[in-house]
Amino acid sequence: MNFAASLDFKPKLVSTLKNYSFDKFKNDLVAGIVVGIVALPLAIAFGIASGVSPTVGLITAIIGGFIVSAAGGCTVQIGGPTGAFIVIVYNIIANFGLEGLAVATLMAGLILVALGIFRLGTVIKFIPYPIVVGFTAGIALTIFSTQINDFFGLGLKNVPSEFIPKWGMYLSNFGNVDWITLGVGLAALAIIIVTPKISRRLPGALIAIILVTLVVSLVPGLHVETIGDRFGSLSTDIPEPHGFELSMATINRLLPSAFTIAILGAIESLLSATVADGVTGTRTNSNTELIGQGMANIIVPFFGGIPVTGAIARTMTNITNGGRTPVAGVVHAIVLFLIFLFLMPLINLIPMACLAAVLIVVSYNMSGWRTIRAIFHNPKSDISVLVLTFLLTVIFDLTIAIEMGLLLAVILFLRRVMENTEIKVYSEQLDIAEGSETTHHEMLNVNPGVEVYEIDGPFFFGVATKFDELMRTTIGEKPKVRIIRMRKVPFIDSTGIHNLEVLIKSSHDENIQVVLSGVRENVRAALVNAGVNTLLGDDHICDHITKAVEMANRLAPASATAAATVR
């Protein structure tokens, strides 16, 4: 196997630079500068909310954003830290520390690269929508919950990470609200909400941070907690790469968290890329995008960063400001790097209540309450998956939510397939064209002692059990020949093959012949590989019902053989 030929890794930056022009560069430059400015407050806020310093959030946006644009499969994707990771990152740090987070992020990067190498980029898109909506809404509520302390100025220390104990502490301390802090937070919130109504191109979060920070800094006696108060003077030194210890015990403990980061990152980045493709008319290479995202998450932890993924809001900002190639994403990373080098002292002055307001708006936008309202008009199975995923995300953690949500979705899907898979029983006469679109009907006479069972749907483990139960509960005299019509069976799994073998053996023990009809090539190949043809006989596996009925009528001759009639 030629591995290089099978590897689907074609970064969009390489292909776009072949026909690049100065006009394209001007558009990308403007878009990159705007996105870099918009990304600044978000990178800082997401870093703090995740339990790390603002510097870590910026470093993640710089390094991760650069790699995603340089190595990804989407022309306009902007990568960096996002709100979706806040909950999982915070929990990992609480349980395993910063080194545990680095290990989990590295492992997640390797998983993402593996998904891209094995061309599973399109498969990720098939994760049920109610699961995505459920954990996104759960993350939104959790992010909102983490900002109450800073927004209201409660001054609480050691706030529990669990949802219910956290709100218990909030409710018992709401008498300690700092009204000045709350006023600063409300002012920032109002600016963020009003700014888009003036112009959608204006970055509301950044304008709120600039205006509120200026007022708090210049008005005498107006003191609220700032980034500098909480984290001290932020360093402008470029972090040196560092290693961390890896052991099988650590890997085993962090693998579920790494899997969650990888799946969450893959879903969010491909969802962002899909939205971008719909606006720009481009086509993202999903496998390359996963490999690029994986590379970013492999490299970032060596610089102390947190997980990286595609960010829908920043990607759309890039598009609306004229960005059309990955160069805009590279420029955005350079802008953030220049801010990191020269403007970090000013970041120390930003009030924590202002960042809380930014994240409250982020959580509102993530909540998708309109989508949730629409899903509640869908089938009950979709509602069950959404509610379960939401509650598990909020009350427990995202890892459990995704695992249990996927499990429930699979179970409900299998039940739906089983309910829609029909098994019909025929005797005496059989219409060949029944269930098809043809208008030509040919009736076959089926001799007494011959029964025809038609399976309409995949013959997998759930349906195999259903078919087995039907065979065992058939009332009346046992037939001499059983025809199993499989023209509508697209595939058969190992359980279906096993149940078929058991049926053939038990039928032979009772002197009942079994004939298979309408077997497709792929299903026949699976039966031959399993040795069913040897057990049954090659001549008993027919490609058309007429041949199967002719054989069955010979095996169970009637007193007067009737000819087939056509109408």
N, C-alpha and C positions, 0 to 999 in steps of 0.2 A: 504493500500500500504506500502510495506517495503522500506522506503526511503534509508536506509543504503545499501540494496541490489541493488537498482537502481542507486546509486551514482557511476559513473565511474571515480574513483580517485585511481590510482595505480602508485605512483611515481616510476620511473625507478631506482632510487638510492636504494630503498628497495629491489627490485628484483635482482639487479646486485650484491649487497653485499652478497647474499646467497651463491654464488659460486665464491667469489672474491679470488684472489691469489696475491702473492708478485710480480710475473712477470707483471700482469695487473697493479699493483700499480706503478711499475717502469715506465711503458709506460705513465700512467696517470700523474705521477709526472712531467716527462719531458714536456709533452704536456701542462700541467697546467702552468708551469713556463714560457714557451714560449708565451702562449696566454696572460698571465698576463702582460708580457713585451710589447706585441703588443697592448693590450687594454689600456695601460697607456696613450699614446699620444691621442688616440681617445677619451677616457673618458674626458680628460682635454679639448680637442678641442670642443667636443660636448657640454660640460657644458658652455663654454664661448660663443659659437655661439647661444646657447639657451637663453642667457641673464642672466645666473647665474655665480657663481664663479667656478674656476677649482676644488675647494674642493667639491662642490656639485656634479660635474660630477664624481669624484672619489668615493664619498660616495655612489652614485647611482650604480656605477659599482660593488662596494664591496657587498653591502647589496642585491641589486637586482640580481646580478650574482649568489650569494650564494643560494638565495631562488629558483631561476629558476632551478638551477642544482639539488637542494635537493628535490624539490617538483614537478618538471616537468615530462612530459611524453616522453621526448626524451633523448636518452642515451648520446648524444654528444653536445646538445644545450648549447651555451654560451650566457647568457643574460647580458643586460646593456643598457646604453643610446645609441641611434642610430641617424644617420642623418635624418631619416624619421620624427622624432619628433621635429626637430629644429624649423620648421616653426610654428607649432601649439603651442609649448611651448612659443616661443618668443611672439606670438600674445596674448596668455592668460596672460602672465606677463605684457605686455603693457596695457592691458585693465582691468585686475582684480588683478594684483599684485601677489606676491609670495604665499599669503594665498589662492588666487583664484586658482592658479596652484595646490596647495596641495589638495584642495577640488575636483577639476576636476580629478586629478590623482587617488584619493581615490574612486571616483564614477566610474571611468573607471575600476579600479580593481574589484569592485563589479559586474559590468556588465560582465567582463570576467569570473569571477567565476560562475555567473548565466548561461552564455553560455555553460560552461563546465558541470555544474550540469544538465542542460536540454539537454545534448548530442547534441549540435549544432556545435561541432568541425568540422565535415565533411561538414556542410552546408556552413561555412565560405569560404571553398575552391572553392565554386561555384560562387564567385563574378567574374564578367566578366573580362577577362584578359586585354582588352583595358583600363578599369578603373584603374587597378593596374599600368599599364605602364604609363598611362597619369599622375596620381598624383605623381608617383615616378620621372618622368622626370621633372614635375613642381617643386617638392621639390628640385631636383638637381640644377635647374636653380636658385631657390631662395637662396639655400645655397651658391652657387657661388657668387650671388649678395651681400650677407652679408660680404664677405671676401675682396671685392675690396678696402675698406678703409684701412684695415690693410696691405694688400699686397703691395699697392702702397704708403703707408705712407702719405695719404692725410691729416691726422690729424683732420678729421671732427668730430664734436660733435653733438649729437641729430640728428643722421641720421634717416630719416623717415622709418617706417617699411613697408610702401606700396611700391610695386615694381616700379611703374612709377615715383612717386616723388623721390624715392631713386636714380634711375638712372639719373633723372634730376639734382640732387645735385652733383652726381659724374661727369657728363659731364661738368658742369659749374666750377668744381674745379680741373680738370685734369692738369691744369697749376701748381698746388702746389705739384706735385709728389716729394717725397723724394727719391732721386736716390740710396742712401745707403740702405734704407729700401727695395726698389724694388730689389736691387742686392742680399740682404740677402734672400728675398722671392724666387727669381729665382734660387739661389744656392740650397736652400732646395728642390724646385720643381725638379730640375735636379737630385739630389741625390735620391729622392723618385722614379723617373721614371727609373733611371739607375740600382738601386739596384736589382730589380727582374731579370734583364737580366744577372746579375752575379750569383745570386742564389735565387730561389723562396722562400727558407726557411728564408732568411734574412728579418727582418722587416724594410722595407724602411723608414717608418715614424719615427720610433725610431732612426735609424741611422742618419737620417737627423737632427733630433732634437739634438742629442748628438754632432755631428760634428759642426753644425752651432752655437749652444750655446757655445761650446768651443772657436770657432774662435771669436765670438762677445765678449766674456768675456775676452779673452787674448790679443787681438789686441788693443793697446792704441788708443784712439780717435775714435774708431768705436762704436758709440752708437746708438742703435735703441730701440724702446719701447719694454719692456719685460712684462711678467705676473706680476712680482713684481711692476713694475712702475704703472700698471693699477689697480691692486687689492690690493696692499700693501703686507705685509708679510703674507703668508698663514698660517692659524692655523693648528696645528697638534693634536689639542684636538678632542677626539671622541665626536661627537655631541650627546647631550642627547635628548631622544624622547620628543616631545612637541605636544600639541593639537592645534586645531583651531576651530573657531566658525562655526557652521552649522545652516543654516536657510533655510526655504522653498524658500525665495526670491533668495538666493545665489544658491541653487540647481537648480532652474528653469533657472537662467541665464547661468549656467555653464553646464547644461545637454547636449546641442548640442556639446560642446567641449569635454565633457567626452565621449560621444558616438563616436566621431571621434577618440579620443585616443584609445578607446577600439577596434574599428573595425580595425584601422591601426595596432595596436599591435597584434591583432589576425591574420591578414593577413600576417604580416612580420614574426611572430614567426612560423606559420604553413608552410609558404613558405620555411623558413630556414630549418625547420624540414624535409620537403619533399625532399629538395635537399640533406640533410645529409643522409636520408634513402636510396636514390638512390646510394650514394657512399659507405655506410657501409653495406647495405643489411639488416639493422634493420627496425623495424616498430614502428613509434611513435604513442602513444595513444593521439589522438588529444584533447579529452575532458580533460584528466589529464593535458596536456600541457597548455590548457587554464586556468584551475584552478590554476596551478602553477604560470603562468604569472599574473593572477589576484591577488594571494596572495602577490607576489612581489610588485605590484602596490598599494596594500592596506597598506603595511608596510612602504615602502620607503618614502612617504610624511611625515610621523611622524618624520623622521630624516632630513627633508628639501630636499629630493631628487626629481628628475624629473622622468617622465615615463620610464618604462623598457620594453624591448621586446627582442626577439631572434635576434642575430646579425649574418647575413650570413657570412661575412668576417671572424669574430672571430671563428665562428663554423667550417668553412672550415680549418682555421689555426689549430684548435684543432685536426681535423681529420688527416690532413697531417703530424702532428707531433706525431701521435700514440695514441691519446686519444680515448678511446672506451667506457668509462663509465662516469656517472655523477661526479665521483671523480675528474676527470680532471677539471671540471668546479668549483668545490669546491676549489681545489688547486689554480686555477686562481684568485679566490676571496681573498684567503689568501695572495697570492703574492702582490696583489694590496693593501691589508691592511698593510702589512709590509712596502711597499713603502710609504704609507700615514704616517706611524708612524716615519720613519727614514730618508726619502729623500725629504720631502716637501721643505726644504730650497733651494735645487737645482732646484726645479721646478720654483721658482721665477725668475730664470735667463733665462728661455726660451723666445726667441723673439716672439712677436705676429705675425710678418710676416712669421715665420716658421710654426706656427699653421695654418695660413691662407693658406699656401701652402699645408699642410696636408688635409685641408677641400676642397680645390680646386680639389685635386686628388679624394677625396671621392665623390664629386659632379659629376665629370666626370664618375667615375665608376657606379654611380647611374643612370646616364642619360639614359643608355640603347638605345643609338642612333641607334645601329644596329637593335634592336628589333623594334623600331619605323619605321625604313626604311622598314622592312619586313611587318609590319602591313599595310603600305600604299599600299600594293598589295592585301589587303583583301577587303571584301565588304565595301561599303560606310558607312554602319551603324556602323561598327567597327571603321572606321576612324573618324566618327562624335563624337562617345563617347570619343575616345582618345583625340581629339583636344579640345573638350569642357572641359573635366576634366583637361587637361593641362592648358588651358587659365584661368579657374576659380581658379586653385591652385596658379598660378603666380599672377594674377591681383587682386583677392579677397583673399580667404583663403581656407585652406584645408577642413574645415567643409562644406562650400558651395559646394566645388568641389566634395566631395564624395557623398553628398546628391543628387545633380543635376545629377552627373554621373550615379548613381544607378537608378534614376528616368528615365533618357533618355534610359538607357540600358533595363529597364523593358518595356518601351513603344515600343522600336524597336523590342524586343523579341516578345511581344504580336502581333505586326503587322506581324512579320515573321510567327508566328503560324497561324494567320488568313489567310495569303496568301497561306499557305501550306495545310490548312484544306479545303477539297473539299465537296461540297454538290451536289449530283447527283440526277436527276429526271428520273424515269422510268415509262413507261406505256406499255400496251399490252403484252410485254414479258420481262422476267427477268432471267438472267443467274445467278444461285446461286453461282457459283465458280468465278465469275468475281472479280478481285482484289485479288485473293488468288493464292497460288502456285500449287494447285491441277490441275491435267490434266483431271479430270472427270467433265464434264460440264452437268448440268441439267437445262433445260429451263422450267420455269413455265409460264403458260399462265395467264395473269392478265386481268380480265374482264374490259370492258369499265366502266368508272366511278370510277376506282381505280387508284390512283397515289402512286408511291413509292419514298420516299425521303431518300437517304442514306447520313449519316454524317460520314465523314472519318477524325477523330481527336477528341480532347477533346471538350466537349460541355460547354465551360466557357463563361464568360460575352461577350467577343469580338465576338466569333463565334455565340453565341445565337442571337445577334443583326443581324448578317449577315444572319442567317437562317430565322429570322423573316421578314427581308426585302425581301428575296426570296419568301417567302410564300405570302406576300402581293402584289408582283408585277407579280405573275403568270398570264399569259394571257390565255384566253379561257374559256370554260365552266367549272364551278366549279365541282370538283369530288364529289362522294358520300362517298368515304372512302379514308382516307390518312394513308398510312403506313409509319412510320418513322423507318427506319432501323438503328440500333445503335450498330451493331456488332463491329465496329471500334472506339467506344467511350470509352476511358479508364476511364474517370471520368466526372462528371457533377457538376457544382457549383450552388450556390443559384440563380444567375441570369439566368442560363440555365434552372433551375427548374421553376423559375417564368415565363420565356417566354414560356415554355412548357405548363404551366397551362393556360396562356392567350390564347395560340393557341387552346388548348382543349376546353375552354369555348366558344371562338368565333366560332370554328368549330361546336360545338353543337348548338349554336344559329342559324347557317345556315343549320342545319340538316345534318352535315357532321360528320361521325364517324372517330375516330382516333384509330389506332392500332400501338403499339410499338413492334419492332421485334429485336431479337438478343441482348436483354438487359443483360449485364453482372451482376454478383451477387452484386458487390459493387455499381453499378449504380442503380440496382433495390432496394437495401437497402436504398439508398438516396431518391429515389422516394417514397418508402413506408413511410419513416420517415416524408416526406413532405406532405403525404396524397394524392399523385397523383393517387395511385391505387384506392382510394375511388372515386375520381372524374372521373376516366376513367373506372374503373371496372377491377378486377384482371385478368379476362379472356382476356382482351385487351392488356395485357403485355405478349408477347410471347418470348420464348427463341430461336426460330428458324424461319427463313423467310417462310418456307413451311407452318407452322401453321398459320402465319400471313396472307399469301396469301389465304389460304383456308377459313379463317374467313372473309377476305375482300370480296372474291368472293361470299360468302353466303350473306353478307350484301348488295352487289351490283350485283345481279344475271344478267348474260348475256342472250341473247335470245337463245343461244346454248352454253352450257358450254363445254369448250374444256378440254380434259384430258392433263395432263402433259406428255410431250414427252422427251425421253432421247436420247442423242447422244454421 
